[in-house]
Amino acid sequence: MFLRVLNKMWSKAYEEALNIKRLLESLGLREGSLILDLGCGNGRIAINLAKLGYRVVGVDISPVFIKDALDKARLHGIEDRVAFKIGDARRIDEELGEASFDAVLMYWSTIIGYYGDEAVDAEILRRTRRVTRSGGYLLVLNTASYDLAILGAGLIGTGVSYLKEVDEELVLVETPVFDPLKATISTTWTFYKKRGEDLVFIDKVSFKLRVYALHELVKIAEENGWRFISAYRDLATLTPYKPLLSGLNVVFKAT
C-alpha cells in the first residue's frame, strides 16, 4: 500500500529532480557525478536524476521498493546510469564497501529520525561520511522540521486526521500526534478501499519520527564528519531557510 503512495508521487518527481540538479550544480556537481540516494523508495528521484545525466545508486531497506525501482529503471531505459540495492542505512559503509560518492541524498524525511534515536542518527551520519569522497556533500532535503511540527501542534492541536486519496481505489487517513517533550511525531496511517460512496477498512500502520530543529541537525552532523554549508527554504529558488516557513533543506560538506 505504501508503494501505491510512492507511485502517486511520481507525477512531480521530474520537477523535484530538476530542483535537486540546480542545487547540485550550485555546488559544482555537474552531470556525471556519482550520487547516492539513501532511502530511495521505488526510485522516483534516483531515476529522474539519472535521466538528467547523473550516475545514481539507490539504496532502500525494502525489497518491494527496490524490485519496483529496478522495473521502473528498465521501463525508462536508464539501467546504465542508475543501480538499486537493498541495504540498511545503519550499515551503509558495510553495504557499499569501497564506494566514494560525490554526494549523498536523503530526500522527503527519509532515514534521519525514523529510528527514534539520536545515537542511531549520529551513527548513520558517521557511516555515510565513510562512503563520501573528501569534499563531497550530504543533502538532507524536503525533511520534516521541529519548527513546523510545533506550528502544526499549536494551530490544530493533536490527533487531527487528514484524508488523502492515493489513487482511484485507495484512501489514506493520516493521524499525527506531536510530542514536544520528545520531539517526535507519532503517526497512524489507516488505509481504506473505496466502494461506491463507502470506505472499507484494509489495514493500518503506526510509526514514530524524531524531528530536529536546524541547529540540532547541524550539531549532530558536525560531530560526525560533516560541515554545515547552507540551509534553504525553497529548493526551486534556493531562498535561505527561515524557521516556521518550510521543512529542512540542508547542505553539508565532508570534512
N, C-alpha and C positions, 0 to 999 in steps of 0.2 A: 504493500500500500504506500509506503514511503517512496518507493521507486516511482509511483504514479505522481506523487507530489513533485519529485525531481523532474519528471518529464514535463510537467506543466511549466517549469521554469526555463525550459529550452527556448521559449518564444522570445526571451530577452537576452539570451546567452551571448549572442554575437555582439550586441551593443555593450554588454559588460566586458567582454574580452577586448573590444576596442578601447574602452576606458583604461583597462589594465595595460594594454600596449602603450598608450600615451604615457602612463606613469613609468613603465619600464624604459621607454626611450628617454624620458627626462633624467633617468639615472645612468644613461649611456649604454643600456642593454638593447641592442638592435636585433633585428631578425637573425636567427641562427643561434641565439643564446640558449643555453640549456636551463630549463625551468622545471622545478619540482612542484607539482600541485598536490599538496598533502591534505588528505581528506577530500579527494576529488569527486566523491559521489559517482554518478554514472557519466562523468566526463564532459559536462557541458562547457566548462571553462577551458579545460585542457585541450579538447578537440578544436575549439574555436581559436585558441592561441596558436595551435599548430597550423590552422588554416591561414593565420596571419603571419606565418613564417618562422615561428619559434619551434625549437625542439623541446618536447614536453614529456615528462614521466609523471603519470598519475598514480597515486597510492591511496588505497582505502582499505579499511578493515573488513568491509562487507564483500563476500564473494558474489552476491547477487548484483551489487552495483558494478563491480569490475567486469563481470560477464557482459552486462548490458553496455558498458563503456566500450569494450572490445568489439561488440556487434556494431555499435554506432561508428566507431573508427573505420571499420570496413565499409559501412554504408556511405560514409563521407569521403572515402578514398584517400585517407591520410595516414595509413598504417606505418608509412616510412618515417613520419615525423612525430608520432606520439606512441608511447608504450604505457601499458597499465599493469599494475602489480597489486596483489593482495598483500597488505602489510599493516603493522601496528606502529603508530607514531611514537609510542613509548620505547620502541626498539629500532627506530628508523635507521640508525647508523649500522646496526647489525643486519637489517633487512637489505640495505643497499650497498654494503661493503665499501669499496674504494671510490664511490661516486663523488663528484665535485661539481656542484651546481652553481650557476651564476646567480640564481635567485630561487628562494623557496616561497611559495604562495600558500597562505591559509585564508580561504575565502568563504564568506557567509557563516560566521560564527561556528566555524569548524575547528576541531582539535582543542584549542585553548579553552579551558573552562569546563569541558564535558566530563572530566573525571572528578570534578568537585574538590580537587586537592591542589593547593598552590605548589606543593612539593613536586607533584606529578607534572604540572605545567612547567616548572623550572627544569625538570629532567628532560622534558620534550624539547625545550628551547636549547638546552645544552647539547643534546644529541643531534638536533637539527643543525647546529653550528658545525658539527663534525662532518656533515655531508655538503657543506657550502664552502666554496673556494675563498681564500683570503681576499677581502674586499668585495665579496658577494653580498647579496641583500636578502632580507626577510621582509615579506609584505603580509601584514595582518590586516585584511580588508573586509569591509562590509560586515563588521562584527559588533555584536550587542555590547552596549556600554552600561556601566553602573549609573551614569548620569541619566540616560533615557529610562532605565528601569525605575529610578527614583521618581522621575517626572510622571511616568505612567502610573505608578502606585499612588501618587498624590492626586492625580486627576480622576482616576477611575476606581480607586480603591483596590481591593483584591478579590480574586475569584470570579471576575467577569469573563464570560465566554465570548468567543468570536467564531462565527460560522464562515467557512470558506468552501467554495465549490472547486474541487480538484479537477474533475472532468465531468463528462455528461452523466456518469453513473455514480460518482463518489463525492461525498461531502465530508469535510473535516471540521470538527468543533474543537477549538483550542481553548484551554482554560489555564492561564498562567497565574501564579501567585508569587509575589516578590517578598523575600525575607531580607529586610535591611540590615539585620544583625550579622547574618552570614553572607550577605551579598550574593544570594542565589535566587534564581528563578526556577520554581518547580512547576512543570508544565504537564498537563494531561491532554493527549490528543485522542479524540474519540472519532472513529470512522463509521459512517453510515452509508448505506446504499440507497439511492433514490428509487422509489417505487410509486410511480404516479406522483401524487402530492404528499406522500408519506416518506419518512426516513426510517430505514430498518437498520438496527444496530449490527455492526460487523465485529468490531474489536476496539480495544483501547490500549494505549501505552503511555507510561509516565516516565519522565526523565528530569534531571536537575542540572542546571547550568550555572557555574560560577561566573559572575560578570565583574569586570575590572574597570576602575577609573583609569584614565590615561596614565597618570603618574604611577599607579600600581603596576601596570603592564610594563612601563618603561623600566621601573626598578628591577623587576624580575628578569627582563631581557638583558639589562646591562650587567647583572650579576652572573650571566651565563653566556658570555661571549659576544654580545651584540651592543652596538652603539646607536642610540636614537638619532635619526636623521630628520624626520618630519612627520607631521600628522595632518590629515586633510578632512574637511567636512564633506566634500563632494569630489568623487573621482572624475566626473566629466569635466569639471572646471579646475580641479586641484586648488580650490579655495582652502585657506587654512582652517584647521579644526577649531570649533568653539563648543564648549560644553552645552548640553541640552538640545543642540540643534541637529545632531546626527549620531550615528554609530561611530565606531572607531575605524579609521583608515590610517595605519601607522607603518612607517618605513624604518627599518633598522639596517645597519651595515655590520658585516662580520669584522670583528677586531682581530 
